[in-house]
Amino acid sequence: MDGKTRQIKNALLNLIAVLIAVLFLFPLYWILVSSLKSDAEIFRKPPTFFPTKILVQNYLAMLSGKLSMMIYFRNSIIIAISSMCISFVLAVPAAYGLSRFRMGLKKQIIIFFLTTQMLPASLVLTPLFLNYSKLGILNTLLAPIISCATISIPFTVVILRPIFLSCPKELDESARIDGCNRFTAFIRIVLPVSSAGLVTVGCFSFVHAWNDLIFSMTFNSKNELRPMTSAIYNLMNDYGLSWNLIMAYGVILVFPVIVLFIAAQRYIIGGLTGGAVKG
């Protein structure tokens, strides 16, 4: 293949990549511009691809009065961060143990974790509801936190195990020769080496809990304890279909996730491919 042909091929591939990016990003762009329009302009025909008059009042309404979403934002942050921390505390040692120690039924345990990823969340709602009722944690933030962590833990174990496998055991042995025990070698050597994988599973655990709707709607009947994903229904019921306000709410809802993945993208790419050659 000569140089000119290669340039044409690269140009075509870049063009295709740009078109795919535009296709996937256009809905986000449309939500953003709709959040800056009046309700009448949203339904104008033909549609406008940029607001004729930018209305920041839609966002100000989210932060004031009965429309204030700060309490829902706080609840989402608490649920997402707490769920992510619980997943880390329980799943990271489990993944390390499955990657380092010989044990019976290891394959069956891994298959069990994989199987749980295929189960719909609705399947566990009834048993969780009954258990939470007996424990007295319904209508608290603890219920959705534990539920989201329960779903995130198997995913975290499945992703981290091959990443820990790709970390040479010689590093552990060298650390132990230098005076570390197994735990301090794990903390000081293995975790820093596997930082890309840890950031990856942390991001996905956070996003899973941030996007939770079914657990918060099922286990919390108090409006002040619900996260942003469920509070949007109150916005629609109380104020009708004011799509500009709903779109502004949607922008605020997805903004933290977008910032998180942009900030951690290089770690996420490395984390997803770090254990690809290990099983």
N, C-alpha and C positions, 0 to 999 in steps of 0.2 A: 504494500500500500504506500503510494507516494505521499509527499507532504501536502499537496493540494487536496487530495482525496480525504486525508486525515482531518484537515481543517474543516472541510465541508461536513464530514461526519460529526465532528465535535460541535459545529455550529447547529446542526439539526438536533443533536441530543440536548444542547443547551436550550434551544427553542422549545422542545418538548417539555423539558423540566420547568421552564418558565410558565408554559401553558397549564401544566398540572398544578403548579403552585398557585396561579391565579384562580383556577377552578376551585381549589380547596379553601383559599383565603377569601374569596368573594363573599361567602355568607357572613364572615366576621366583619368585612368592610360594610356590608349592607346593614348589619345591626348597628355599627358605629354611626353611620350617616343618618340612619333612621332615628337614632337617639337624639340627634341634633335638629330634627325637623319638627314642625308642628304636625298635629294629627291630620289636619286637612291635606298637607303636602304629601304625607305618606301615601295617601290614596289618590293622588293626582295622576291623571293619564294625559300624556305618557309620563312615566315615572322620571323623577329627577335623580341623577346619580351623585349630586352634591347639593346640600341644602341651600335654597335661595336666601334663607336667613337663619344663621346659626343660633339655636336656642339653648343656652347653658342652664336655663331655668329647670329643664328636665332633670339635671343632675342635682341642682340645689334642692329640688323637691324631695330627693331621696335622703337628704341630710337634715330635713327639718320637719317639724310637725308630726302628724299621724303617719306620714310616709317614711319617716326616718328608718333607715335600714342598718344603722350602726349596731343595734342590739343583735340583729341577725348575723351581721358580719362577725361580731364578737363570738357568737355561738359557733359559727362555722370554723373560726380560727381555733377555738378551744377543742372542738371535736376532732379536727384534722390533725393538729399537733399532738394531742394526747393519744389518739389512735396510732399515729406514726411511732411515737415513743414506745408504746406497749408492744407494737410489732417488732421494733428493734430489739427490745430487751429480751423477748421470748424467741424470736426467729433467728437472730444472728448466732447465738450459741448453738441452737439446734442445727443450723446449716453447717457450722464449723464441726460439730460432733459427727454429723453424717459424712463429712468430707475427710475426717482424720482418723476416726476410730473404727476398728472392726467390731461389728455387732451382728447378732442374728436378726433376721427379718428386715435388714436394711432396705432391700429392694421393695419389700411390701410396704414399708413406711413411706418410701418415696412415691410409690404408686398411689398410696392413700392421699398424700398431699396433692398429687396431680389430679386425682379424682374429685377432690373437693373443689377444685377450680371449675369443674364442669357443672356443679350443682347451682341452680338458681337461688338467689337470695330469698325469694318467697317461700322456699321449701323449709327454711329454718325459722320463719317468723313465729309460727305457733308455739313450738317448744321454747324458743327464747322468751316469748311473751309470758308464758306460764312460769318460767323460772324467774324472770324479772319481777313478776307479781309477787311470788313467794319471798323474794329477797327485798322487796319494797323499794326498788329503784326505778319503777315506772315514773314518768314525768320528771326525770332528771337527765342531765347531760351524760351521766355515766352509762346509761343504757345504749344510746347510739355509739358512744366511744368504744365500748366493749364489742358491740356487734361489728363495727367496721374493722376493728383489730382482728376479730375472728376470721374475717374474710381475707384480710391482708397477710396474715401470718403464713398460710400455705404458699402464697405467691412469693413472699420474701424468701422462704426456705428454698423453693425450687430455683429461684434466680441466683441466690448466693452460693448454693452448694457447688456448682461447677466453677464459680469464681474462686472460691477457697481451694478447690482442687487444682486450679492453675497456679496457685501460690506454692512454690517449692517447699517441701517439707524440710529441706536443708536449712531454710531460714529459721524455722522453729528450733531445730537442733543446735544451730550456731548460737541462738539467743540463750538457750538453756546452758550451753557450755560457758557462756559469759556471765552466768549467775541468775538468769531469769527462771522462774518456774513456768509451768505450762500456761497459767492464767496471764502472767505479766508478758510472756512472749506473744500471746494472743492479742493483748491490748497494745503493746508497743511495736510489734512487728507486723503481724498478719492484718490487723485492721487498717493501718496506714497504707500498706501495699494494696489492699483491696478497696481503697477509698472510692474509686470510680463506681464500683458495684454498689457500695453502701449509699452513695448519693442517688444512684438510679432507683434502687428499691425505696429509698426515702421519698423521692419525688412521686413515685407511683402510689405509694401508701398514702401520702398526703392528698393527692388528687382524688383517689378513691373515696376517702372520707369527706373531702370537700364537696364532692358531687353526690353524696348520699342523699337520697330522698325517702326511700322505702322504710328504712329503720327509724328515721326521725318522725315520719308521719305516723308510724305504727305505735311507737313507744312513748310519744309525747303528745298529749292533747292540749297542753298549755302553749299558747301562741308565743309567749316571751321566751320559750326554750327551744324554739325551732330555728334551724339554720336558714341561710339565704335561699337554698334550693326549694324549700317548702314554703317560704314566706312569699314567693312570687304569686302563689295562688291567692293569698290574701289581697295582694295588690290588684289582681284582676277582679276579685269579688267586690272589693270596697269601692273601686273607682271605675268599674266597667272596663271596656277594652280600650284604654288609652295607650295605644301602641307605642307612642313616643316615650312614655314613662316606663313601659315594660321593657323597651329596648335599652333605655338608659340603665335600668336595673340589670339587664343581661350583660351589658358592658362591664359594670362594676363586678358582676359575678365571675366573669371569665378573666378579668384583668390579672388577679394574683396568680392564676395558673399559667398564663402566658409569660408573665415576668419570671416565674419560677423556672420554666423550661428554657427560656432564653438564657438565663443566668447559668443554668446547669447543663446546657446542651453538650458541651465537650465531655463532661463526665458521663452523661447518659449514653452517648455513642460508645465510649470506651467500656462502660459497664455492660452494655448489651452484647458486646462482642468479646469481652474479656474471657469468658468461660466457654466460648463456642466450641472449642476443640476438646473439652472434657465432658465426661458423662457420669 
